[in-house]
């Protein structure tokens, strides 16, 4: 099991322009544990409607709190850093 290094820099917030931030391991580690669906859609490069549809069909890992739905960041980490992993292989 690998050990994670401490997060460098402050957590990214929805106010940050996530689409313009390159998603590498360090950046993904700075994301909050739960992402609102619209923010996750922006990061994944898909539409809000698609993100909600994927969440409803259990194709995105979500956590529900009342009527709010959040994407679990750690469970989509492989989607966000897959290019980096492919390059290392």
C-alpha positions as CSV (number, residue, x, y, z in Angstrom):
1,X,0.0,0.0,0.0
2,X,1.4,3.4,-0.9
3,X,1.5,6.2,1.5
4,X,0.1,9.6,0.5
5,X,2.1,12.7,0.9
6,X,0.4,15.6,2.7
7,X,-1.7,17.9,0.5
8,X,0.3,20.8,-0.8
9,X,-1.6,24.1,-1.1
10,X,-5.1,25.0,0.0
11,X,-8.1,23.0,-1.0
12,X,-9.7,24.0,-4.3
13,X,-13.1,25.5,-4.0
14,X,-16.0,25.9,-6.4
15,X,-14.9,29.5,-6.9
16,X,-11.7,28.2,-8.6
17,X,-12.0,27.7,-12.4
18,X,-11.6,23.9,-12.2
19,X,-11.8,23.5,-16.0
20,X,-8.6,25.5,-16.5
21,X,-6.7,23.7,-13.7
22,X,-4.7,20.7,-15.0
23,X,-5.9,17.6,-13.2
24,X,-2.8,15.8,-11.9
25,X,-2.4,13.9,-8.6
26,X,-1.5,17.0,-6.6
27,X,-4.6,19.0,-7.9
28,X,-6.9,16.1,-7.3
29,X,-5.7,15.7,-3.8
30,X,-6.6,19.4,-3.2
31,X,-10.3,18.8,-4.2
32,X,-12.9,18.6,-1.5
33,X,-14.1,15.1,-0.5
34,X,-17.5,15.7,-2.0
35,X,-18.2,17.6,-5.2
36,X,-21.6,19.1,-6.2
37,X,-22.8,17.5,-9.5
38,X,-22.3,20.7,-11.5
39,X,-18.7,21.0,-10.3
40,X,-17.9,17.4,-11.0
41,X,-19.4,17.8,-14.5
42,X,-17.1,20.7,-15.2
43,X,-14.0,18.8,-14.0
44,X,-14.9,15.7,-15.9
45,X,-15.7,17.8,-19.1
46,X,-19.3,16.6,-19.4
47,X,-22.6,18.5,-19.3
48,X,-24.5,19.0,-16.1
49,X,-27.4,17.0,-17.6
50,X,-25.1,14.1,-18.3
51,X,-23.6,14.2,-14.9
52,X,-27.1,14.1,-13.2
53,X,-28.1,11.3,-15.6
54,X,-25.0,9.3,-14.7
55,X,-25.6,9.9,-11.0
56,X,-29.2,8.8,-11.3
57,X,-28.1,5.6,-13.1
58,X,-25.4,4.9,-10.5
59,X,-22.7,5.4,-13.1
60,X,-21.1,8.1,-11.0
61,X,-20.3,7.4,-7.3
62,X,-22.6,9.7,-5.3
63,X,-23.5,10.4,-1.7
64,X,-26.9,11.9,-1.0
65,X,-27.7,14.2,1.9
66,X,-31.4,15.0,1.9
67,X,-32.2,16.3,-1.6
68,X,-28.6,17.2,-2.3
69,X,-26.4,14.9,-4.4
70,X,-22.6,15.0,-4.3
71,X,-19.9,13.0,-6.3
72,X,-17.4,11.3,-4.1
73,X,-14.0,12.6,-5.2
74,X,-11.9,9.7,-4.1
75,X,-14.0,7.3,-6.1
76,X,-13.6,9.3,-9.4
77,X,-9.9,9.9,-8.8
78,X,-8.9,7.3,-11.4
79,X,-11.0,9.2,-14.1
80,X,-9.2,12.4,-13.3
81,X,-5.6,11.2,-13.3
82,X,-5.9,8.4,-15.8
83,X,-3.8,10.2,-18.4
84,X,-1.0,10.5,-16.0
85,X,-1.3,6.8,-15.1
86,X,-1.4,5.8,-18.8
87,X,1.8,7.8,-19.5
88,X,3.6,6.1,-16.6
89,X,2.8,2.6,-18.0
